[in-house]
Amino acid sequence: MLGCLFCRIIRGESPSRKVYEDDRVYAFEDARPQAPTHVLIVPKKHIVDLKHAVPEDAEIIGYCHLIAAQIARERQIEDGYRTVYNVGPKSGQSIFHLHLHLLGGRVLRWPPG
């Protein structure tokens, strides 16, 4: 999608601090981190959010979590991290391209928000 910031990042048209990339996802450091590790894992396929996902998207949605676990291992934060999909503006979603937040490296309180 031409106007989507994350699509532009994936295409290399906008800057990012890349953490990981393969043929299905692109992961990069959040521009406004909320924890020492705050990485966004973004499917290369443009999906607006979970409520717009279709059954065929289930594999990539789960795959994003596997990549998050891999990055958590690499950063040695396996003793506690959080993965979050925000859905809609009331959740804080501001870029309407599905993306998984990986947060860790500090104590994460509950409830969030």
C-alpha positions in Angstrom: 0.0 0.0 0.0 1.6 3.2 -1.2 0.6 5.6 1.7 1.4 3.2 4.5 4.5 4.1 6.6 5.3 0.5 7.4 5.0 -0.5 3.7 7.4 2.3 2.9 9.8 1.0 5.6 9.6 -2.5 4.2 10.4 -1.2 0.7 13.4 0.8 2.0 11.8 4.1 1.2 11.6 5.3 4.8 14.4 4.8 7.4 14.3 2.2 10.2 16.7 0.5 12.5 16.3 -3.1 11.2 16.5 -5.9 13.6 15.4 -8.8 11.4 14.1 -9.5 7.9 13.1 -12.5 5.9 10.7 -13.1 3.0 7.6 -12.8 5.3 8.4 -10.2 8.0 10.4 -7.1 8.7 11.3 -6.2 12.3 12.7 -2.9 13.5 13.3 -0.8 16.6 10.3 1.3 17.7 10.9 5.0 17.1 9.4 5.8 20.6 10.5 2.8 22.7 8.5 2.0 25.9 11.0 -0.5 27.2 14.8 -1.2 26.6 13.7 -3.7 24.0 10.8 -2.4 21.9 10.8 -4.0 18.5 8.0 -4.0 15.9 7.5 -7.2 13.9 5.6 -6.4 10.7 4.2 -8.8 8.1 5.3 -7.8 4.6 1.8 -8.4 3.5 -0.3 -5.4 4.2 -3.0 -6.3 6.8 -4.8 -3.4 8.5 -5.2 -5.1 11.9 -6.5 -8.3 13.5 -10.1 -7.4 12.9 -9.3 -7.2 9.1 -7.3 -10.4 9.1 -8.8 -13.5 7.3 -8.2 -17.2 8.0 -5.3 -17.2 5.4 -3.5 -14.7 7.6 -3.3 -17.0 10.7 0.1 -18.4 9.7 1.7 -15.0 9.4 0.1 -13.8 12.7 1.6 -16.7 14.5 4.9 -16.4 12.7 5.3 -12.9 14.0 5.2 -14.4 17.5 7.9 -16.9 16.7 10.1 -14.2 15.4 9.5 -12.2 18.6 10.6 -15.2 20.6 13.7 -15.5 18.5 14.6 -11.8 19.0 13.9 -12.2 22.8 16.4 -15.1 22.9 19.0 -13.1 21.0 18.5 -10.2 23.4 18.5 -12.4 26.5 15.2 -11.2 27.8 13.5 -14.6 28.0 12.9 -14.1 31.7 10.1 -11.7 30.8 8.8 -10.0 27.8 5.4 -9.1 26.3 4.0 -9.3 22.8 1.1 -7.1 21.9 -1.1 -6.5 18.8 -3.0 -3.2 19.2 -6.3 -3.1 17.3 -7.9 0.2 16.5 -7.3 3.8 17.6 -8.7 3.3 21.1 -5.9 0.7 21.7 -3.2 3.1 20.7 -2.8 1.8 17.1 -1.6 4.7 15.0 -0.2 2.9 12.0 -2.8 0.8 10.3 -0.6 -2.0 9.2 -0.7 -5.1 11.5 2.4 -5.1 13.7 3.4 -7.0 16.8 5.2 -5.2 19.6 7.9 -7.0 21.5 8.6 -5.3 24.8 11.1 -6.4 27.4 14.3 -5.7 29.3 12.5 -4.2 32.3 9.8 -5.3 34.7 6.4 -5.1 32.9 3.5 -4.3 35.2 0.0 -5.6 35.0 -2.5 -4.4 34.0 -0.9 -2.6 31.1 -2.2 0.8 29.9 
